[in-house]
Every structure is written in structure tokens, then in C-alpha cells.
Amino acid sequence: MKILIENATKESQDSTSNIESIVDEVINANPKAVNDFKSGKESTIGFLVGQVMQRTKGNANPNIAKSVLIKKLNG
């Protein structure tokens, strides 16, 4: 059981770092959506999360993708 938990934790960490690189790609590929978000159109985040989900073939956690996107766009 301990091994399964350790593997799940490692996979989760790897997924987060993978999501961060995919988020960078999505931000670079969608400058209009990024500008819309920064101009106050917060609904654009849904589009950007969708782009992350598309690039990961639905394997990304959308909540993590959203939080990484918001962090990068506001930072």
C-alpha cells in the first residue's frame, strides 16, 4: 500500500510540472485570450483551461490547470 501511495504522489508531482510546461505553450499560442483575460474578461480562463485539456487529451486535472494559468497570467 505504501508503494502505491508513493507512486501516486510522484505521478501527481510529475503531472503538475507537465501542466506548467503545457500552460506556457497555451499562453504563447493564444495571445488574444491572454490579453482578454488581463483586460478583465475572466471568462477567458475557461477557454485557456480547455486548450490545456485538449493538449493533454483530457488527462490534466482542470483545477490544477486553472490555478497554474491564473498564477502565470497574474504573475
C-alpha positions as CSV (number, residue, x, y, z in Angstrom):
1,M,0.0,0.0,0.0
2,K,2.8,2.4,0.9
3,I,4.4,1.9,-2.6
4,L,1.1,2.7,-4.3
5,I,0.8,6.0,-2.3
6,E,4.4,6.9,-3.1
7,N,3.9,6.3,-6.8
8,A,0.6,8.3,-6.8
9,T,2.4,11.2,-5.1
10,K,5.3,11.1,-7.6
11,E,2.9,10.9,-10.5
12,S,0.9,13.9,-9.2
13,Q,4.1,16.0,-8.9
14,D,5.2,15.0,-12.4
15,S,1.7,15.9,-13.7
16,T,2.0,19.4,-12.2
17,S,5.3,20.1,-13.8
18,N,4.0,18.8,-17.1
19,I,0.9,21.0,-16.8
20,E,3.1,24.0,-16.2
21,S,5.0,23.5,-19.4
22,I,1.7,22.9,-21.3
23,V,0.3,26.1,-19.8
24,D,3.3,28.0,-21.1
25,E,2.6,26.6,-24.6
26,V,-1.1,27.6,-24.3
27,I,-0.3,31.1,-23.1
28,N,2.2,31.6,-26.0
29,A,-0.2,30.2,-28.6
30,N,-3.2,32.3,-27.5
31,P,-2.1,35.9,-27.1
32,K,-5.6,37.3,-27.8
33,A,-7.2,35.2,-25.0
34,V,-4.3,36.2,-22.7
35,N,-4.9,39.9,-23.4
36,D,-8.7,39.5,-22.9
37,F,-8.1,37.9,-19.5
38,K,-5.7,40.6,-18.5
39,S,-8.2,43.2,-19.6
40,G,-10.7,41.8,-17.1
41,K,-12.6,39.2,-19.2
42,E,-12.2,36.4,-16.7
43,S,-14.4,34.0,-18.6
44,T,-11.5,33.6,-21.0
45,I,-9.8,31.3,-18.4
46,G,-12.3,28.6,-19.4
47,F,-11.1,28.7,-23.0
48,L,-7.5,28.5,-21.8
49,V,-8.2,25.6,-19.5
50,G,-9.9,23.9,-22.4
51,Q,-6.8,24.3,-24.5
52,V,-4.7,22.7,-21.8
53,M,-7.2,19.8,-21.6
54,Q,-7.1,19.4,-25.3
55,R,-3.3,19.3,-25.4
56,T,-3.2,16.7,-22.6
57,K,-6.0,14.7,-24.2
58,G,-8.1,15.2,-21.1
59,N,-5.5,13.8,-18.7
60,A,-4.8,17.1,-16.8
61,N,-6.6,18.0,-13.7
62,P,-8.7,21.0,-14.8
63,N,-8.5,22.6,-11.3
64,I,-4.7,22.4,-11.3
65,A,-4.6,23.7,-14.9
66,K,-6.8,26.7,-13.9
67,S,-4.8,27.6,-10.9
68,V,-1.5,27.3,-12.8
69,L,-2.9,29.5,-15.6
70,I,-4.2,32.2,-13.2
71,K,-0.9,32.2,-11.3
72,K,1.1,32.6,-14.5
73,L,-1.3,35.2,-16.0
74,N,-1.3,37.3,-12.8
75,G,2.3,36.9,-12.0
